[in-house]
Amino acid sequence: MVATPKRYSILITDDDRGVREALGEIVEARGLRPVLAEDGERALEIVQHEPIHLALLDYQMPRLTGLETLQLVRQVNALLPAILITADATREVMSAAFRAQVFSVVPKPVNPHVVLSTVLRALGRVYGTVDDPPPQPTFGDSTQ
């Protein structure tokens, strides 16, 4: 794969540091910019202050689940595409994820190729080709 310029920022939120860093390495190897958060509260802070183009969220985290985090993040950026990662892909979780309009649900343990192709498909669907410059999000604009 050809690396793309580091223009798209991917928010990776997982309470497991090893998983978070491994996911960061996967997207960085493709030329995307990983932005790491250890929990939903930190993810919300990041979205309020940095341009983020896609959120990759672990479902099961302390305090806020990935879907609860997404609900709060979407108050800042209503159209932010999201991918949910979970070891608990029950019918209930899948149903809740799609009601929350996530792009996809990726099962744990994650396959690096599946994660990367899902991220690239989501970016392509929302922003066009990944090689195009991304739009710059406006902070605090929930109509975006």
N, C-alpha and C positions, 0 to 999 in steps of 0.2 A: 504494500500500500504506500502511496505517496503521502508524505506528511503535509498537512495544511498549515497555513500560518496560524499562530496562536491568537485567534480572534474570538472564537466562541468560548464563553465561560460556562463550565459545567459545575453546578453545585452538587457536591457529593456529601450526603448526610448519613452517617452510620455511627452508632455508639461503639462499634468494634474498630479499634484503631487499625488493626491489620487489614481488615476488609476495606476500610476507608482509603488507606494508602494504596492497596492493590488496585482498587478501582481508579484511583488518581493516576497511577502508572499506566493503566490501560488507555485512558483517554489522552493522557499526555503523549504517549507513544504515537498517537494519530495526529498530534499537532494541536490538540484542543487544550484549553487552560483549565485545569482542575482547581476548584475552590473547595476546601475541605471543612466540614462542620461536624462536631462530635455529637450534637443533639439538635432538636427542633428549634430551641430558643436561639442558638447560635446561627442556625440557618436563616431564621427570620431577620436577625441583625444584619447578616451579610446581604440579603436581598434588599434591605432598606438602604444600603450604602454602596453597593457595587452592581454593575451591569451583569446580570446572569441570564443566560439564554436557554438553559435547561436544568431541571432539578432531578437528581437521581437520589431517591429516598428509601432508606430501609423502613420496612413497615413496623417492626417491633423495636421500639426504643423506650427508655425510661422517660417519664413525665409526658412527653408528647409522642404519639405514634407518627409514622410517616404521613398518614392521611390527615391527622390533626395539624401537623406541620404544614402540609400543602394547603389546607383551608386558610391558615393564617397568612401564608406566603401569598396566596392569591388575593388577599386584601390589599397587598402592595402591588402585585403584578398579576392582574386577573387572567392573562392569557399565557402565563409561563407554562411551557410544556413540561410534563413530569413523567418519570418512569419509576415504578415502585418495585423494590427488591424485597423478596420475602421467602422465608423457609416455611411459611404457613399459608400456602396457596389454597386455602379452603374455598368452598363456593361462596361463603359469606364475605371473605376478604376480597375475592375477585369481584363480586357484585358491588361491594363498597368502592373498590378502586375504579371501576368503570362508571359508577355514579359520580365519582369525583373527577371524571374525565381525564384519567391518566392515559398516556399514550400506550403504555404496555405494562405488563407485570412480568418480571424476570425472576425465576425461582433460584433460591440458594440451595446448595452452593452454586455460585455463578460460574458460567462458562465465559471466559474473556471474549471469545468471538461473538457470542450471543449478545453480551453487554454492548460491545462496540458497534455491532451492526444495528442494534436497536437504537442506540444513541444517534448514529448517523442517519437512520431512517426518520427519526423524530425531528432532527434538525432540518433534514431535507424537506419534510412535509411542511414544517412551519416557516422556514426561512428561505427555501429554495435550495440550490446546491450549496454544499458545505464550503466550497471554495469561494463563494461570494462573500463580501464583507457583511457582517451581521448588522442589523439595525441597533441603534443604541437605545436601550430602555430608558424611559423617563421615570424617575423615582417618585413614589407616592401617587402615581396616576393609575387608579384602578380601572380606568376605561381602556387602557392599552390593549 
